[in-house]
Amino acid sequence: MIRYFYLVMVILLSASCGRSTNENLKYPDTRKGNVVDTIFGVPVADPYRWLEDDMSKETEEWVKAQNNITFGYLDKISYRDQIRERLMEIWNYEKFSIPFREGDYIYFAKNDGLQNQYVYYRQKEGGEPELFLDPNSFSADGTTSLAEMGFSKDGSRLAYSISEGGSDWRKIIVMDTDTKQIIGDTIKDVKFSGISWKGNEGFYYSSYDKPQGSELSAKTDHHKLYFHKMGTSQKEDKVVFGSDIKRRYVDGTVTEDDRFLIVTAAESTTGNELYIMDLTVPNSSFIAIAGNFDNEHYVINNEGSRLFISTNLNAPNRKIVTVNANNPGIENWIDLIPETENVLNPATASGYLFAHYLRDAVSYIKQFDLNGQLIREIELPGPGTAGGFSGKKSDKDVYYSFTNYTTPTVMYKMDPETGKAEIYKKPEVRFNSDSYVSEQVFYESADGTKIPMIITYSKDTSRDGKNPTILYGYGGFSISETPEFSVTTALWLEMGGIYAVPNIRGGGEYGEKWHLAGTKMNKQNVFDDFISAAQYLTDNNYTSTPYLAVRGGSNGGLLVGAVMTQRPDMFAVALPAVGVLDMLRYHKFTAGAGWAYDYGTADDNPEMFRYLLAYSPLHNIKEGVNYPATLITTSDHDDRVVPAHSFKFAATLQAKHSGNNPVIIRIETNAGHGAGTPVSKSIEQYADIFSFTLWNMGIKKLK
């Protein structure tokens, strides 16, 4: 198998630099309407507004026509099946989740290899695993997936939510874990919700009122926290928080000792209020711990009435404070683990605090006791990303994971008293990690800011500018891009490709200051950082324009849409996935208005409107420009970033661009924003993406 992909690599590196032609590709006719919005006195045409109606017959027919063109094009790529078959081979290995303890059992999820959904097992200490819950039985095609899980404190009850067709709208089902039988009422129309039990009495969950019109695109902005009491119907569920106060996001969690209900409430994806209620006091009410949205605060643990809170108040890189629950106001907070120069993301397990720090987007972990005394630094296998370190106070073992771009995820089991760790699960993947290397470089963006980037490639790679390269990015919502193994990336590397991920502004790699440097009127920094990453790769002969593709999803889809319209000359291929592409109307659908902290909205003021208009991908497609070969991907059930973004972008790009590069849209049916996508659909999608990418880099044959 190694020889096979060596041959592939030779062909890639010796391929012609010629770009693909678009012979005989006729796009479907897309009707133009006459909708014009006037925003702060500026007329803005929106000729494809009708594509926002996801329930109309006309939109349905348009989707079918576009998919016919797309799959007709992809069917002609000679090595598409070859890529799909190899992807299936690499994907087909046992994968495990980090185990966790509930009641008398240790639970874990496992995928035998090509199962559409992970299967949950459980075992008693020293016993054999038994099948507990198989989400593959939820639907014949694997499109109904398991979402959230919440066990009662004694482990005798499980409430779990399911997503049908990838939708963010869920149903919650309750199981008796002893008999594995479904009990009680099924809770419907749940969205953006955790599940947290109060003893065995019932559980808290969150949702919006059922929207009028399309469930997939109608605006949802009033989130409420409910309590469902076992033995009653959903219609009897009480609103615990949010009936008289409008918030876009509300979450409720009961502390491990069943004493406190902690509620976070937010208007956007950044900043939250924090409330607490003592459940041991009859008729108690909520007390505000933090009563504004200026910062982020989360209760991560408690020891009796002593609360442990992670916060970025006066600490952009986060710190941990303590306070007494009887008087929890900010003025009473006491620093326990101070802020450092590196971003902190803490977890708790076995009565300890585990401080997960990012140093240039790479993990390092410190273990503290509850008095803030350093116990040890956890030794990791190398530069990469660690996860886990989370569990109950009574857990005698702590589990964690480690991965990077060339290392499949390995699970470890650690004794928190001694720090001794051993491998718990190590996968056997048909991929030779030793043949590849990741290097971290730092480059300058347009304003001189230093940006880190990890570049991964075969050790045999020659820097001759002819390496097929995917530049992947996100850059928003304080989300950090850290090294992580992916089967799809592994295949790309095997085929002689380079995979590059810059840690651009807007992310959380360097704390809240880094995030804010890529929001609202600073959003252009994100695009400049990404364009500068592309320039670094070409200047240093990792690749060149004919071999360079850009890819990103959701907010990363916005990133790709922006850079391909700002610098269409710089990329051979553009791959925007489930992207936010209409920046003037994104906030009018589902929970989109909650993204305004990062983006601002066109309704805010004339200055913000003009700024958004200047980079909105949809509104910056120009007549007569030769845009990169573009494969837009979205899903018909995406109710987070509604597919109308991609629909209108595709229609506009098809109508305006010149040259022979193809512009096609791949619309997955019965799928959503990405979470819970069955393995079979993922394999098909990535085979199409890689085939399209290589074909439009002029590579016509693989062996």
Secondary structure, DSSP 8 states (H G I E B T S, - for coil): -HHHHHHHHHHHHTS-------TT-----------EEEETTEEEE-TTGGGG-TTSHHHHHHHHHHHHHHHHHHHT-TTHHHHHHHHHHHH-S-EE---EEETTEEEEEEE-SS-SS-EEEEE-TTS--EEEE-GGGS-TTS-EEEEEEEE-TTSSEEEEEEEETT-SEEEEEEEETTTTEEEEEEEEEEES---EEETTTEEEEEEE---SS-TTTS----EEEEEEETTS-GGG-EEEE-SSS--SEEEEEE-TTS-EEEEEEESSSS--EEEEEETTSTT---EEEE-SSSS-EEEEEEETTEEEEEE-TT-TT-EEEEEETTS--GGG-EEEE---SSEEEEEEETTEEEEEEEETTEEEEEEE-TTS-EEEEE--SSSSEEEE----TT-S-EEEEEEETTEEEEEEEE-TTT--EEEEE----SS-GGGEEEEEEEEE-TTS-EEEEEEEEETT---SS---EEEE----TT--------HHHHHHHHTT-EEEEE--TTSSTT-HHHHHTTSGGGTHHHHHHHHHHHHHHHHTTS--GGGEEEEEETHHHHHHHHHHHH-TTS-SEEEEES----TTTGGGSTTGGGGHHHH--TTS-HHHHHHHHHH-GGGG--TT----EEEEEEETT--SS-THHHHHHHHHHHHH--SS--EEEEEESS--SSTT--HHHHHHHHHHHHHHHHHTTT-----
